[in-house]
Amino acid sequence: MSTISLRVSEDEANLIKEYTNANGLNMSSFIRDLVLDKIEDDLNLDEERILNAKQRIDREKAFDHTEVWERLKV
């Protein structure tokens, strides 16, 4: 298992310690879960944006080359 260091101010460290202690949480697990949840949320948003873009493309009318030339009167 790897270790990642995190720099926070003394106030932030105390807040995190107090919160995890008050809620009976392991600090390492708490921070790891928060980070992984954030990554998952961001990936889900990206998937949603891609799906929405694909759906917009699917709704758009496509023209073949003859229709384009006709519209351009070429």
C-alpha positions in Angstrom: 0.0 0.0 0.0 1.3 3.5 -0.9 1.4 6.5 1.4 0.5 10.0 0.3 1.4 13.1 2.4 -1.1 16.0 2.6 -0.2 19.5 3.8 -2.8 21.4 5.8 -2.7 24.2 8.3 -2.7 23.5 12.0 -6.3 24.7 12.2 -7.4 22.4 9.3 -5.5 19.5 10.9 -7.2 20.1 14.2 -10.6 20.3 12.5 -10.1 17.1 10.6 -8.9 15.3 13.8 -11.8 16.6 15.9 -14.3 15.6 13.2 -13.0 12.1 12.7 -12.7 11.5 16.4 -16.2 12.8 17.2 -17.6 10.6 14.5 -15.5 7.5 15.3 -13.8 7.6 11.9 -10.3 6.6 10.8 -8.7 9.7 9.4 -6.9 7.9 6.6 -10.0 6.1 5.5 -12.1 9.3 5.8 -9.7 11.3 3.6 -9.3 8.4 1.1 -13.0 8.0 0.8 -13.6 11.7 0.2 -10.9 11.9 -2.5 -12.2 8.8 -4.3 -15.8 10.1 -4.1 -14.7 13.4 -5.6 -12.9 11.6 -8.5 -15.9 9.4 -9.1 -18.2 12.4 -9.1 -16.0 14.2 -11.6 -15.8 11.1 -13.9 -19.6 10.7 -13.7 -20.0 14.4 -14.8 -17.6 13.8 -17.7 -19.6 10.7 -18.7 -22.8 12.7 -18.5 -21.4 15.5 -20.7 -20.2 13.0 -23.3 -23.6 11.3 -23.3 -25.4 14.6 -23.7 -23.2 15.7 -26.5 -23.7 12.3 -28.3 -27.5 12.7 -27.9 -27.4 16.2 -29.4 -25.3 14.9 -32.3 -27.8 12.1 -32.8 -30.7 14.6 -33.0 -29.0 16.8 -35.6 -29.8 16.3 -39.2 -26.9 15.0 -41.3 -26.5 16.1 -45.0 -24.8 14.0 -47.6 -22.5 15.8 -50.1 -25.3 16.2 -52.8 -27.5 18.0 -50.3 -24.7 20.3 -49.3 -23.9 21.2 -52.9 -27.6 21.8 -53.6 -27.9 24.1 -50.6 -24.7 26.0 -51.6 -26.0 26.1 -55.2 -22.7 24.8 -56.5 
